[in-house]
């Protein structure tokens, strides 16, 4: 069980479930000869940018993902298996081979300009984080937000990168005319656990500081305590919600961990390397919520789980939110009436 290279979530690159051939490094080989897992970036030539969701347990209809793969390297990430559709691995490939949709702002403007578009809320980063490290340089997400601010198109996003505060000016413009909700993903307050589990994401303290800065700027902020991992971070749920509420969060959500496809072996290996004393307990408690398996993909149960541990998490979340005033009332829909279609390039010249 090789340890993950520094700054990476895993050392494994499991075989793609869609491929018949795979390259395997010889175990007896000198580790020093293995190539360093540097991050590589590729241009994604997608011709469309908005994806319609029809899953009944996902709270949005339209999503936009500026990147495929994610350098944050979170070992538990449910997005890892998506890399297999690109012929790659859900392991190290996912965090070292990042596909960038450089044309995303232009494609988005074209979508919003269509007469058929109704200004429903667009969720950014529903699959991979829209504020991963390369965004600091490329500003693809910022470009998309600027298009939405110009069109007065309501949106929401979830991230675990404090870089989100860079775009406060755009969020304020969105808040004035359409509305935006920024959800910060917060899984632990333990800096060491965060470093091991989410190696290239912002530290927990930086995320809380970002929430406070966004709140001060008048931006609507929430927290996602996800995933909750029984036997590892679930005991932190009240503290996480308290820290978020203190930083100005008004909304909160949570999702228990599930491990589809190759995530099971990846997470098992990570536990063996980082928390071997908890390995059996953590995996068994996940199975207790997932019908004896590490994953249950059924709509209606996949986001909450089943059994006594799932009920405990649900009650703990509800009671803590009530005590802190989180989710006190249903959030009003974001403003759609101010929407205006982007002008085409030719019209802008007139």
N, C-alpha and C positions, 0 to 999 in steps of 0.2 A: 504494500500500500504506500506508494510514493507520496511524499508531502508536496503540497502545492508550492510552486515557486513564489517567492516574495511578491506580494501585490496581486496574486491571483487567487481565485476561489477554489480551483481544483487543478490537479496535475493530470487528470484522466481525460481521455478523448475517446469515449466509447463508440463502438461501431454504429454508424447510421443505420437505423432500422429499415430504410428503404434501399440500401446499397448492398450488393453481394460481395464486393471487395473492400478490404480495409488494410491500412498500413499499421503494423504493430512494431513498436520499438523493442528490440531484444532486451530482455530483463538483465542479462548478464553484461550488457554493454556498460562502459564507463559513463557514469552520469555526467561527467564533465564534457563528454562529447556531444551530449544532446544540445540541439540548437536552443538558444534563449527564446522564450515565448514572447517576442515583441509584437506589439499591436500593429496590425496592417489595416488600411482603410481602402475601400473600393467604392467606385461610383455606382449607385443604384439607378438604373435607367427606367424606373417605373413611369408609365404613361398616365397613371391616375394616382390620386393621393388619399381620397376619402374611402373608408371601408364601412359598409353598413353591417351593423350587428343585429342578429336575430335571436340571440340567446336570452331567454326569459329572465335569467337571474343576473343580468348585467344592466346597470342603471343608465345606460346611454345607448343611443341608436347609431351615431356616427363617430368614428374615431380617425385619428391621423397620427402616424408614427414616422417621424423624420429619419429614424435610424433602424437598422436591423442588426441584432446582436447588441451587446452592452458591455462596455469596458469596466463597469462597476464590479462585475465578477461575483455577484451575490450567488452563493452556492445553491440556494433554495429556489431560484427564480423559475417560475412556471413558464417563462418565455423561451427557455433553453431549447425545448424540443422543436420550436419553430425553425431553428437553424437547419434541421435535418431536411426540410423542404428545399433547401438550397444545396443539398448534396454534402453538407458539412456535419460536424459532430456537435452534440449538445454540450459537450465538455469544454475543453480549452479553446476549441474553435470559436465558440459562442462569444467569448470575452476577448479574443485576439484578432478576429476577422470581422470588422465592422463595415456594414454597407450604408452609405450615406446618400440620402435622397436630396441632392443639391438643388433640384428643380422644384422642391416641395412648395415654396412660396408662390411660384409662377403657376404651378398646377392647381393650387388651392384657389388662387384668384380666378382662374378659368372656371373652376367648379362653382364658385359663389356667383359668378356672372351669369350662369345659366338661368333661363326663365323658369326651369323646373325646380330650382333649389328653393326649399323652404328653410328659413333660418332656425333650424333645430340646433340645440347645443352640440358642439363638437368637443370630444375628449381627446386631448393630446397625451401621448405616452401610455396608451392603454395596454401596449404589449411591452415595449422596451422604454427605458427612461429617456424622455426628450431633453433632459439636461445632463447627459453624460459628459465626461471630461472634454471630448473633442468639440462640444458645442461652444466652449469658451472661444475657440478660434473660428469655427465655421459659421456660427450664428444662424443655422438653418431654422431652429425653433423660433428664434427671435423674428426672423423674416416672416414666418407663418403668423405669429402673433400680430405683427404690424399689419399684415393683410387683413386679419380679422378686426383689428381696431379701426382700420380705415373703413371697413364694411359694416362696422357696428354689429359684428357677429358674436353671439354669446359662446363662451367656451369654458372648459375646465381642464385641469391637469393634475397629475400626481407625480412627485419626484422625491428623490432622497439626496438631492444636491443643493447646497446652499447657493450655488450659482444662480438660482432662480431670482435672487434679489437684484441681479443686474438689470432685469427687465421691469422693474417697478414702474418706470415711466409709462410703459405700454399697458401694464395692468391698470394703472390709474385712468388711462384713456378709455380702456374697455369698461371699467367700473362706471364711468360717467354716462356711457351711452348704451351698453349692452349687458355688462356683467361678466365676471370671471370668478371662478372658485379654484383656489390653489390648495391642494391636499398634500401635506408632507408625510412621507412614509417614515415611520419611526418604530423600529423593532426592539430596541434595547437602549438603556442608558449606560450600559457597561461598555466602556470604550474598548476594552480588550476583546470582548465578544463581537462587537461591531467590526473591529479590525480583521478578525478571523472569518467572520461570516459575510461581510460586505466590504472587501478589501480596498476598493477604490472609490467608495462612496464617502460623502462628507461625514465627519464625526457626529455623534448624536448631539453634542453641545452646539455644533455649528448649525445643525438643522433647526434646533430650538431657537437659536439666535435669529435665523432667517425668518422663522414664523413671527417672531416678535417684530422684526423690521417690516415685514409685509403688513402686519396688523397696524402698526404705527402709520403706515402710508395709506391706510384706508382700504386695503385689499381683503376680501373675504377669505379666511383661512380655515382649514380643517386638518385632521390628522387621521392617517390610516395606520393602525397598529397591526400590521400584516407583513409576514405571516406570524400567527401565534403558534409556537412550537411547544407542545406539551413536554414538560420535563426540562426545558431549556430556557425559554423566555416568557412563558405564560404567566408566571408569578409577577412579572413586571407590569402587567396590563394597567392596574390602578395608577402606578407611578408614571407611566407613559402618558395616560390621559390627563393626569394632574399637571404634568409639565407642559403639555400642549395647551390646556385650558389657561394656565398661567401666562403662556405666551400669546394668548388671544384667540385660540381656536374656538369656533362655535359649532363645528361639525366633527363627527368622528365615525369611524368604521373599523371593522376587524375581519380577518379571514383566517381560519385555522390552516395550517400547512397541509398540502396534499402533494404527492410526488408522482406525477404521470410519467410513463415511458422510462427514459434513462435517468430521470431525476432520482429514482430510488437508489440505484447503485452509486450515483455521484454523492448523494447525501450520506449514505451509509459509509462510504469511504472517508468523507469529511469528518464524520463523527469518530470513526476509528482513529484518525490522526489527531483530532483536536480534543475530543471529550470521550475517550474510550470507556470511562467508568459510567457514563450515562447512555452509552450506545443502545443497549438492549431496552432500557426503560423508555427512551424517546421513541424508538421504532415501534415498540409494542403499544404505546399509548396512541401513536398515529393510527395504527391498525385498529385500535379499539373504537376510533371515530369513523373509520372507513370500511366497515363491514369485514374486517379481518385482512384487508389489503392496505397498501400504502397509498392507493388512490381510488376515489369513487367519483366518476365523472357525471353522475346523474344530476340533471337540473333540479334545483330545489334543495339538494343536500350537499353538493360539492362546496358551497360557500360557507356552510355552517357545521357540517358533520352530523353524526348521530351518537346517541348513547349518553352516559352520565357525565363524561368529561366535556362533551359538546354542550350539554345543558348547563354545566357549571360555568363554562366560558361565557355563554350567552347571558346568564343571570349576573355574573360578575361585571360584564360590560354594561348591561342595562342599568344596574344599580349605581355603578361608578359615574356613568354619564348623567344620571338623574341627580346625583349629589353635586356634580360639578356644573350642572346647567348646560351640558352639551346635548345637541339634538333636542333642545327644549321644545321646539315646534318644527313642523315640516318647513323645509326651506322653500321659499317662493320661487317659482320658475324664473329663470333669467329673462331679461327683456328681449323680446323679438320684434317689437313694433318699430324700433328705430333702424332696423336693417336697411342698408342701401347697397345695391349691387355694384361691385367694382367696375370702373370704366375700363374698356378695352384700350390697348395701346394706341390705336388710331384716334379714339375719342379724346384721349388725354393730350394729343397733339393739337387739337382744335382750340 
